Amino acid sequence: VEAQLMVLMANRYILPAAYQFQGTLAGSVAAVKAAGATSKETRRALDTLCALTDECKIGVDRLQALLDQHHDGAAEKHARFFRDKVIPAMDALREAADNLEVIVPHDVWPLPTYREMLFIK
């Protein structure tokens, strides 16, 4: 259930926010270039954002593929599969999403941040 929720949240909230911010940042890079200037750090920020977004999408696809595998058989075999395959895939997706949370602006990020959950009433 938790892994299915991760896939849903990433597809419905996290990736769309990352894609939206990619568009904004790409527009900024293009505008700077069109004006005849360069901004290596803005381009670097865009490259970082794209890499993290790709990492998140790959993580979602990997986790979904694991969940789509049907494992008929003993409960112990099923538990090992989750321990050895699904949980590590969940951890990787979580890491990518956490890294995106730090980069995507607050007004674009659709979920409560850790800061909000811990320090804001």
Secondary structure, DSSP 8 states (H G I E B T S, - for coil): -HHHHHHHHIIIIIHHHHHHHHHHHHHHHHHHHHTT---HHHHHHHHHHHHHHHHHHHHHHHHHHHHHS---S-HHHHHHHIIIIIHHHHHHHHHHHHHHHHHS-TTT--S--HHHHHH--
